[in-house]
Each structure stands twice: as structure tokens, then as C-alpha cells.
Amino acid sequence: MKKNYFTCTLILFLGLSFNAQIDFNNPPWKTGCESDPDANQMEMNECSYIQYHIADSILNSQYDFLIDKQQKFYDKEKKLFEDENDNFRLKLIKQIENQINSLKESKADFITFRSSSCDVVGYQYEGGSMAPLAINYHALKLTVNQIKILEEFKNP
């Protein structure tokens, strides 16, 4: 794998604002290495690994952003809660708490699903030099799809 792919990817990755809207026509996980016609299998495997990890970092940042956003809303409403008879605020606080817990559960469930789904792909290619590429590509597709779903949560 050419070092410049990794360096460019790292620079792009560090400079990316994870809370910004993602351009899915020109996503940050497209590093250019996937278009290298001279890449050998090991380089393609490494490229797919880098792409998947960029997308995974973005996904984790999106989950963290959404959880943090709801936590701040929860903290604000909790401070305003003074009257035990204020059913509206009490229900709102419980609703926000449920959203936070659901986001955390969604993240854990997705990781479990992605891992077991990648295991299925891995068994299809077991022992072959293309196994890492197939697994990473599958993980990338699932991760990008989940990023798209979370994008909808960011912009209700």
C-alpha cells in the first residue's frame, strides 16, 4: 500500500467535522486507493480496511454526537424540573432518558449485527486472499447505511 494513501486519509480524517452534513456523492471514506488499477490484493485489502475504519469512526462520532446532544437536553430539562406535579416536564425528562438509552442500545446492537454479518461473509471466503477485502467491503456498506440513518436523526 502506498504511504501517500494513508497520509492523505489521515489528514482528511483529522480535518473532518463529524457533525457536518456528509456528502455521500464524495464521502470521506473514498480515499482514492480504491481506484488504483495497479493495486495488488494486499493493497486492496489494506485500502478497504482504511475505508471501513474511516466510516466506522464517523459512525461512532455520530452516535456520540446524538447521545451528547440528548444528554445536554436532558440535563437542561432536569435543572428546570422543580415541581413534582409538573407531569409534562416529568414525562419529557423520561422521554429524553429513553431516547439516550435507545441510542446506546442501537449502537451496541449495530456493532453486534455488523460483526456477525461479517462473520458470515468471512466464512464464504475462508482461506482466500480476498476474504479481508470482502469482509471490509461488507462492513463498509453496513456502516455507511447506518451513517445515513443517523444523518436523519441529526436533522429531524
Buried (B, 14 or more C-beta within 10 A) or exposed (E): BBEEBBEBBEEBBEEBEBEEEBEEEEBBBBBEBBEBEEBEEEBBBBBBBBBBBBBBBBBBBBBBBBBEBBBEBBEEBEEEEEEEEEEEBBEBBEEBBEBBEEBEEBBEEBBEEBEEBBEEBBEEBEEEEEBBBBBBBBBBBBBBEBBEEBEEBBEE
